[in-house]
Amino acid sequence: MRLFRRSLDLTQASFRLSNVADLNAVARLFRDGMRRYYNLAGADLADLLATGHAGIMYAGDEVWAVALVSHPVDHVTWLRGVALTDGLEISSAMSMLLALLHTRLRTQGMRSIFYASDETSDAWLLPHLHVQQYVPDTEVIVYEKRDLVIPSYGNQIVTVRMAQPPDLSALVALDHACFEAQWSKEDVVLRTAIQQGPVCIVAELQGQIVGYAYATSHFGHRLVHLVRIAVAPHYQGQAIGVRLLAEVIGFAQRHHAAAITLNTQAYNIPAQRIYRWFGFTTTGERQVILRCDL
């Protein structure tokens, strides 16, 4: 614990990409740093650091600042964490850190970096992102359903079963075919969903996976959150998505959940029509998504 505030000289700082040896120092910075933003499951930090997905500002053996991004999908990534140690002038440090990170990402072929804003916890960060040309891209709207009534059970021809580890490559390909790069799930996310998710189901037709859904549960199953529902483009319009949604709500019913929630992009009008038909209503919560073109 320092008794007096220190002042660090940015001209003494160097920049590099992360490696596995940075885990302890970066974890401490995300825990104790003067300014912090972190949007990642704890188990993923070590993997991202080991694979060079963080920019490290350092002097000697001390990490002064870090900016963490997700695994890229089709040359697109997300800003997942930023932390600064005490003693740095925030505006100058953020300008230097983000500019260097963006330069590295650009040389790696990244086209865009996205950021999911949370004004209640990262108000300090937003002005610095705006300076670096992060602009509004869309909004994410939150829906919820409390009655758990199922108005339709959808397509009864498809076979629905729990996803298994050998399904991973098919789910990754399906997900990427259904969503823009910034919304596609990384294989590490889908692998975790298959291995640990309480609900990760696939819809099969003649032995081919044509859709899947993934949900998480919280507070002893009192809240179920629909993370993803996807149907292969050539099989859309056949009530397969309705079937998957009904299965997820059925899980919530069996576990006596109080509500099921989901998030969707403001421009995804077709999906919102289905959700409203199923009895989902908006909560009034919206999350602004920012984009920086590199």
Secondary structure in CASP SS format (residue, H / E / C, confidence):
PFRMAT SS
TARGET T0000
AUTHOR 0000-0000-0000
METHOD secondary structure of the structure
MODEL  1
M C 1.00
R C 1.00
L C 1.00
F C 1.00
R C 1.00
R C 1.00
S C 1.00
L C 1.00
D C 1.00
L H 1.00
T H 1.00
Q H 1.00
A C 1.00
S E 1.00
F E 1.00
R E 1.00
L E 1.00
S C 1.00
N C 1.00
V H 1.00
A H 1.00
D H 1.00
L H 1.00
N H 1.00
A H 1.00
V H 1.00
A H 1.00
R H 1.00
L H 1.00
F H 1.00
R H 1.00
D H 1.00
G C 1.00
M C 1.00
R E 1.00
R E 1.00
Y E 1.00
Y E 1.00
N C 1.00
L C 1.00
A C 1.00
G H 1.00
A H 1.00
D H 1.00
L H 1.00
A H 1.00
D H 1.00
L H 1.00
L H 1.00
A H 1.00
T C 1.00
G C 1.00
H C 1.00
A E 1.00
G E 1.00
I E 1.00
M E 1.00
Y E 1.00
A E 1.00
G C 1.00
D C 1.00
E E 1.00
V E 1.00
W E 1.00
A E 1.00
V E 1.00
A E 1.00
L E 1.00
V E 1.00
S C 1.00
H C 1.00
P C 1.00
V E 1.00
D C 1.00
H C 1.00
V E 1.00
T E 1.00
W E 1.00
L E 1.00
R E 1.00
G E 1.00
V E 1.00
A E 1.00
L E 1.00
T C 1.00
D C 1.00
G C 1.00
L C 1.00
E C 1.00
I H 1.00
S H 1.00
S H 1.00
A H 1.00
M H 1.00
S H 1.00
M H 1.00
L H 1.00
L H 1.00
A H 1.00
L H 1.00
L H 1.00
H H 1.00
T H 1.00
R H 1.00
L H 1.00
R H 1.00
T H 1.00
Q C 1.00
G C 1.00
M C 1.00
R C 1.00
S E 1.00
I E 1.00
F E 1.00
Y E 1.00
A E 1.00
S C 1.00
D C 1.00
E C 1.00
T C 1.00
S C 1.00
D C 1.00
A C 1.00
W C 1.00
L C 1.00
L H 1.00
P H 1.00
H H 1.00
L H 1.00
H H 1.00
V H 1.00
Q C 1.00
Q C 1.00
Y C 1.00
V E 1.00
P E 1.00
D E 1.00
T E 1.00
E E 1.00
V E 1.00
I E 1.00
V E 1.00
Y E 1.00
E E 1.00
K E 1.00
R C 1.00
D C 1.00
L C 1.00
V C 1.00
I C 1.00
P C 1.00
S C 1.00
Y C 1.00
G C 1.00
N C 1.00
Q C 1.00
I C 1.00
V C 1.00
T E 1.00
V E 1.00
R E 1.00
M E 1.00
A C 1.00
Q C 1.00
P H 1.00
P H 1.00
D H 1.00
L H 1.00
S H 1.00
A H 1.00
L H 1.00
V H 1.00
A H 1.00
L H 1.00
D H 1.00
H H 1.00
A H 1.00
C H 1.00
F C 1.00
E C 1.00
A H 1.00
Q H 1.00
W H 1.00
S C 1.00
K C 1.00
E C 1.00
D H 1.00
V H 1.00
V H 1.00
L H 1.00
R H 1.00
T H 1.00
A H 1.00
I H 1.00
Q H 1.00
Q H 1.00
G C 1.00
P C 1.00
V E 1.00
C E 1.00
I E 1.00
V E 1.00
A E 1.00
E E 1.00
L E 1.00
Q C 1.00
G C 1.00
Q E 1.00
I E 1.00
V E 1.00
G E 1.00
Y E 1.00
A E 1.00
Y E 1.00
A E 1.00
T E 1.00
S E 1.00
H E 1.00
F C 1.00
G C 1.00
H C 1.00
R C 1.00
L E 1.00
V E 1.00
H E 1.00
L E 1.00
V E 1.00
R E 1.00
I E 1.00
A E 1.00
V E 1.00
A C 1.00
P H 1.00
H H 1.00
Y H 1.00
Q C 1.00
G C 1.00
Q C 1.00
A C 1.00
I H 1.00
G H 1.00
V H 1.00
R H 1.00
L H 1.00
L H 1.00
A H 1.00
E H 1.00
V H 1.00
I H 1.00
G H 1.00
F H 1.00
A H 1.00
Q H 1.00
R H 1.00
H C 1.00
H C 1.00
A C 1.00
A C 1.00
A E 1.00
I E 1.00
T E 1.00
L E 1.00
N E 1.00
T E 1.00
Q E 1.00
A C 1.00
Y C 1.00
N C 1.00
I H 1.00
P H 1.00
A H 1.00
Q H 1.00
R H 1.00
I H 1.00
Y H 1.00
R H 1.00
W H 1.00
F C 1.00
G C 1.00
F C 1.00
T E 1.00
T E 1.00
T E 1.00
G E 1.00
E E 1.00
R E 1.00
Q E 1.00
V E 1.00
I E 1.00
L E 1.00
R E 1.00
C E 1.00
D E 1.00
L C 1.00
END
